[in-house]
Amino acid sequence: MLFHLSIAAHDPRHVAEVIAEMWRGEAHYFPPVTPGSWIAMAGDDRGTAVEVYPIDTVLREEEGDADSFGDRTGETRFTATHAALATPLTQDEIMAIAAREGWPAKFRKRGGAFGVVELWIEGRQMMELLTPAMQAEYLAAMAGANYRTMFSPPPSA
């Protein structure tokens, strides 16, 4: 179960608002880690959220009995961080939002097992959006034996 994750964006407020829209949730200012951060809240019973920090923020460990903190580094390139997010929206609704934002998006079938809409936030941060039908495919593909079969190593030659 995922409670929250964090990403970085050029426009944290806008990105949080769009992610919240995908969930039919809300976006709020979120300064605890670093000023200028926003959080998208799904509004579900788990408190699912995506924290969106300014683009050049990295998390650093604080010495002693203190919370980690956001450090602004100047780095603005691509990242390996991504998430698969459930949405109540249809694929057409997701694609309309992506088109409105000017963000690349396309349908992909991952491993031939489940569909996702691959959305590139600000053209640089990948998020996978799963409609209700795609969520059912994902859950079937990622259940116990199915997961092990899908990701088992290839037979030796």
VENNORQUI-V187632 format. One record per residue. N is the residue number from 0. RES is the residue in one letter. D_CENTER is the distance of its C-alpha to the mean C-alpha in whole Angstrom. Layout:
n-><N N>
res-><RES RES>
d_center-><D_CENTER D_CENTER>
//
This chain:
n-><0 1 2 3 4 5 6 7 8 9 10 11 12 13 14 15 16 17 18 19 20 21 22 23 24 25 26 27 28 29 30 31 32 33 34 35 36 37 38 39 40 41 42 43 44 45 46 47 48 49 50 51 52 53 54 55 56 57 58 59 60 61 62 63 64 65 66 67 68 69 70 71 72 73 74 75 76 77 78 79 80 81 82 83 84 85 86 87 88 89 90 91 92 93 94 95 96 97 98 99 100 101 102 103 104 105 106 107 108 109 110 111 112 113 114 115 116 117 118 119 120 121 122 123 124 125 126 127 128 129 130 131 132 133 134 135 136 137 138 139 140 141 142 143 144 145 146 147 148 149 150 151 152 153 154 155 156>
res-><M L F H L S I A A H D P R H V A E V I A E M W R G E A H Y F P P V T P G S W I A M A G D D R G T A V E V Y P I D T V L R E E E G D A D S F G D R T G E T R F T A T H A A L A T P L T Q D E I M A I A A R E G W P A K F R K R G G A F G V V E L W I E G R Q M M E L L T P A M Q A E Y L A A M A G A N Y R T M F S P P P S A>
d_center-><14 11 12 9 7 8 8 11 12 15 15 13 15 14 11 10 13 11 8 11 13 11 11 15 14 15 14 17 18 17 19 20 18 19 21 19 15 14 12 10 12 12 16 16 18 16 15 11 9 7 10 10 13 15 15 17 17 17 17 21 23 26 29 31 30 27 23 21 21 19 21 21 22 22 19 17 17 14 12 11 8 5 4 6 6 10 11 15 15 17 16 19 17 14 16 18 15 14 18 19 16 17 14 15 14 15 16 16 18 16 19 21 20 17 16 12 12 10 9 10 9 13 14 12 8 7 4 7 8 11 14 16 18 16 15 18 18 16 17 21 20 18 21 24 26 24 21 24 26 23 22 26 27 30 33 36 38>
//
